[in-house]
Amino acid sequence: MVAHYLDFERPIAELEAKIEELHTLSEINGPGAFDAEIAALRERARELRAEAYAHLGAWQKTQIARHPERPHFVDYVAGLIEEFVELRGDRKFGDDQALIGGLGRFRGQGVVVIGLEKGHDTTTRIKHNFGSARPEGYRKAVRLMDLADQFNLPVLSFVDTPGAYPGLASEERGVAEAIARGIERGLTLGVPMIATVTGEGMSGGALGIAAANKVLILEHSIYAVITPEGCASILLRDSSLAEGAAKAMKITAEDLIGLKVVDRIVAEPIGGAHADPALAISNVGDAIEAELKLLLKLSPEALRKQRADRFYAIGRN
């Protein structure tokens, strides 16, 4: 697989290209011919990556959150959920593969799992509609939350979407109402619910499965009511001003923890979750486990109150 480098990673890309050249020359000149040079360049690339990722702006974090090699929902399911059984359809219209859900076990605990999936290549991106769910996706999520409540199973949701699908058919089938029902059901659950923003969590498309007791966010993920491009297009009449909009919108994990929009930041490997997906997935699992242990001690009434108090507190001093 060809590595995908972001704009601010160009110096790292150049170094790693030189490393590949030396590997090729080493094959010609014999094993070990350039080991010292390769080791030095690798160390320099590691230092550059650590330095670059220690001083990221909001727009750079937006780019990382959208990185095509970042772990997706299906990867989190494969890494964290045992005995996963997918449940399809909303029992009203159809099955939306932009939003996937089902039953499984998280570190021994039975759970209902819901997530937005973008897809990794052209075929799967089309299948999953690039992570933009339609009304039937959110109605499927409500059906699964009903199931969780009925059988006393915690709900784990994973958010990664540019927003709900805004097409004509989606609007005709009531996407706004479906998202509202998802928010309502999340707020009224008598079981623990933990939402994790793993990439970009944009607009109601994200909030439809994130009205949770605890909202976690990966270090380089973003979460907002609209994309930076959408904000710049509406307010500034110029989508090319998205970089400035991203900074003004306070969409990074550091901004959001200060505003009490999210409850916990999950550390990513140096170079982002895409640099070491297995470690990133493990870190998410550890954070979910820690939060879930505390929430499982609460009664249904206490869970509803905690959830309500959490959202009422946003935006208040």
C-alpha positions in Angstrom: 0.0 0.0 0.0 1.3 3.5 -0.9 1.5 5.7 2.1 -0.8 8.7 2.2 1.0 11.9 3.4 -0.7 15.1 4.5 0.6 18.5 3.4 2.4 19.2 6.7 4.1 15.7 6.5 6.1 16.5 3.3 9.5 16.6 5.0 8.7 13.2 6.5 7.6 11.9 3.1 10.9 13.1 1.6 13.0 11.3 4.3 11.0 8.1 3.9 11.4 8.2 0.2 15.2 8.4 0.7 15.0 5.4 3.0 13.2 3.4 0.3 15.9 4.4 -2.2 18.6 3.2 0.2 16.7 -0.1 0.6 16.8 -0.5 -3.1 20.5 0.3 -3.3 21.1 -2.1 -0.5 19.6 -5.0 -2.5 22.0 -4.1 -5.3 25.1 -3.7 -3.2 24.4 -6.5 -0.7 22.8 -6.8 2.7 23.8 -4.2 5.3 25.5 -1.9 2.9 23.5 1.1 4.1 22.2 0.0 7.5 23.8 2.9 9.4 22.4 5.5 7.0 18.9 3.9 7.0 18.9 3.8 10.8 19.9 7.5 11.0 17.2 8.6 8.5 14.6 6.5 10.4 15.5 8.2 13.6 15.3 11.6 12.0 11.9 10.8 10.4 10.7 9.7 13.9 11.8 13.0 15.4 10.2 15.1 12.6 6.9 13.2 13.0 6.9 13.7 16.8 7.7 17.4 16.3 5.0 17.9 13.7 2.3 16.2 15.7 3.2 18.1 18.9 2.2 21.4 17.3 -0.9 20.8 15.2 -3.5 23.4 14.4 -7.3 22.9 14.0 -7.0 22.5 10.2 -4.2 20.0 10.4 -6.2 18.0 12.9 -9.1 18.1 10.5 -6.9 16.6 7.8 -5.8 13.8 10.2 -9.3 13.1 11.3 -10.2 12.5 7.7 -7.1 10.4 6.9 -8.1 7.5 4.6 -5.9 5.0 6.5 -7.4 5.9 9.9 -9.1 3.0 11.7 -12.8 2.8 10.8 -15.8 1.3 12.7 -15.2 -2.1 11.1 -11.7 -2.1 12.5 -12.8 -1.2 16.0 -15.3 -4.0 15.9 -12.7 -6.5 14.7 -10.2 -5.3 17.4 -12.6 -4.9 20.4 -15.8 -6.8 19.9 -16.0 -10.6 20.1 -18.8 -12.7 18.8 -20.2 -9.8 16.8 -23.5 -10.4 15.1 -24.7 -7.7 12.8 -28.4 -6.8 12.9 -29.8 -5.2 9.8 -32.7 -3.1 8.8 -35.0 -0.5 10.5 -38.2 -2.6 10.1 -39.7 0.3 8.2 -37.9 1.0 4.9 -34.6 -0.9 4.5 -31.0 -1.4 5.6 -28.5 1.5 5.6 -24.9 0.3 5.5 -23.5 3.7 6.4 -24.6 2.9 9.9 -23.8 -0.6 11.1 -24.9 -2.2 14.4 -25.3 -5.4 16.2 -24.6 -7.5 19.3 -21.3 -8.7 20.7 -19.0 -8.9 23.7 -16.6 -6.2 24.8 -14.0 -7.7 27.1 -16.5 -10.2 28.4 -19.4 -7.8 28.7 -22.4 -8.2 26.4 -23.0 -5.0 24.5 -24.9 -3.4 21.6 -22.5 -1.7 19.2 -23.5 1.0 16.7 -21.1 2.9 14.4 -20.8 5.0 11.2 -18.6 3.4 8.6 -17.0 5.3 5.7 -15.3 2.4 3.9 -11.7 1.9 2.9 -11.7 1.8 -0.9 -14.0 2.8 -3.8 -16.2 -0.3 -3.5 -16.8 -0.1 0.3 -17.1 3.7 0.3 -19.9 3.4 -2.2 -21.5 0.6 -0.1 -21.3 2.6 3.1 -22.2 5.9 1.4 -19.0 7.5 2.7 -20.3 7.4 6.2 -23.3 9.6 5.6 -26.3 7.8 7.0 -29.9 8.0 5.7 -33.1 8.0 7.8 -33.3 4.3 7.9 -29.8 4.2 9.4 -30.8 6.3 12.4 -34.1 4.3 12.8 -32.0 1.1 12.8 -29.9 2.7 15.6 -33.1 3.4 17.6 -34.2 -0.2 17.1 -30.9 -1.4 18.5 -31.1 1.0 21.4 -34.5 -0.4 22.2 -33.1 -3.8 22.1 -30.3 -2.8 24.5 -32.8 -1.4 26.9 -34.9 -4.5 26.8 -32.0 -6.9 27.5 -30.1 -4.6 29.8 -27.0 -4.3 27.5 -24.7 -1.2 27.4 -24.5 0.7 24.2 -21.2 1.5 22.5 -21.3 3.9 19.6 -18.5 5.0 17.2 -18.8 8.3 15.4 -17.0 9.1 12.1 -19.1 11.0 9.6 -19.1 14.2 7.5 -22.8 14.4 8.4 -26.1 12.7 7.6 -26.9 12.2 3.9 -28.6 15.4 2.7 -30.1 14.1 -0.6 -33.7 14.6 -1.7 -34.7 11.0 -0.9 -33.2 11.2 2.5 -35.1 14.4 3.2 -38.3 12.9 1.9 -38.0 10.0 4.3 -37.5 12.3 7.3 -33.8 12.4 8.1 -34.2 15.2 10.6 -37.0 13.4 12.5 -34.9 10.2 12.4 -31.9 11.9 13.9 -34.1 13.6 16.5 -35.5 10.1 17.5 -32.0 8.8 17.8 -31.0 11.7 20.2 -34.2 11.2 22.2 -33.6 7.5 22.5 -30.0 8.0 23.6 -31.1 10.4 26.3 -33.8 8.1 27.7 -31.9 4.8 27.8 -31.8 3.0 31.2 -28.5 1.4 30.3 -25.0 2.9 30.0 -24.1 4.5 26.7 -20.6 5.5 25.6 -19.9 7.3 22.3 -16.4 7.6 20.8 -15.6 10.1 18.1 -12.9 8.2 16.1 -12.5 10.6 13.1 -14.8 13.5 12.3 -18.1 13.9 14.1 -20.1 16.4 12.1 -23.6 17.8 12.7 -26.7 15.9 13.6 -25.3 12.9 11.7 -22.9 12.5 14.6 -25.2 13.5 17.4 -27.9 11.0 16.3 -25.8 8.2 18.0 -23.9 10.3 20.5 -26.4 11.4 23.1 -24.5 9.3 25.6 -23.5 9.2 29.3 -19.9 9.7 28.2 -18.5 11.1 25.0 -14.9 10.2 24.3 -12.8 11.6 21.5 -9.5 10.5 19.9 -6.7 13.1 20.3 -6.7 14.2 16.6 -10.5 13.8 16.0 -12.9 16.7 15.5 -16.5 17.2 16.6 -18.8 20.1 15.5 -22.3 21.1 14.3 -21.0 21.5 10.7 -17.8 20.9 8.7 -15.3 23.8 8.4 -16.1 24.0 4.7 -19.8 24.2 5.4 -19.3 26.9 8.0 -17.1 28.9 5.7 -19.6 28.5 2.8 -22.6 29.7 4.8 -21.1 32.4 7.0 -18.2 33.6 4.8 -19.7 32.8 1.4 -16.4 31.1 0.5 -15.6 27.4 1.3 -11.9 28.0 0.6 -11.7 29.8 4.0 -12.3 26.5 5.8 -8.9 26.6 7.5 -9.8 29.8 9.3 -13.3 28.5 10.1 -11.8 25.4 11.7 -9.8 27.4 14.1 -12.7 29.7 15.0 -15.1 26.8 15.5 -13.2 25.2 18.4 -13.5 21.7 17.0 -10.4 20.0 18.3 -10.3 17.6 21.3 -8.5 20.1 23.4 -11.1 22.8 22.7 -14.0 20.4 23.3 -12.7 19.1 26.7 -12.5 22.7 27.9 -16.0 23.4 26.7 -17.3 20.2 28.4 -18.7 18.9 25.1 -16.6 15.7 25.5 -15.5 13.9 28.6 -12.2 12.2 27.8 -9.4 12.5 25.2 -8.0 9.2 24.1 -4.3 9.4 23.2 -3.2 8.5 19.7 0.2 7.0 18.6 2.8 9.5 17.4 1.8 10.2 13.8 -1.9 9.7 14.4 -4.1 6.6 14.7 -3.3 5.7 11.1 0.4 5.3 12.1 -0.4 2.4 14.4 -4.0 1.3 14.2 -3.7 -1.6 16.6 -2.4 0.7 19.4 -5.0 3.3 18.7 -7.8 0.7 18.9 -6.3 -0.7 22.1 -6.2 2.8 23.6 -9.9 3.3 22.7 -10.8 -0.1 24.3 -9.0 0.8 27.5 -10.8 4.1 27.8 -14.2 2.6 27.1 -13.5 -0.1 29.7 -12.6 2.4 32.4 -15.7 4.5 31.8 -18.0 1.5 31.4 -16.9 0.1 34.8 -18.1 3.2 36.5 -21.4 3.5 34.6 -22.4 -0.1 35.2 -22.6 0.7 38.9 -25.5 3.2 38.3 -29.2 2.5 38.3 -31.3 3.3 35.2 -32.7 6.4 37.0 -29.2 7.6 37.9 -28.0 7.0 34.3 -30.8 9.1 32.8 -30.1 11.8 35.4 -26.4 11.8 34.7 -27.0 12.0 31.0 -29.4 14.8 31.3 -27.2 16.8 33.7 -24.3 16.3 31.3 -26.0 17.9 28.3 -27.7 20.6 30.4 -24.3 21.7 31.6 -22.9 22.3 28.1 -22.5 26.0 27.5 -23.1 27.0 31.1 -20.5 28.6 33.4 
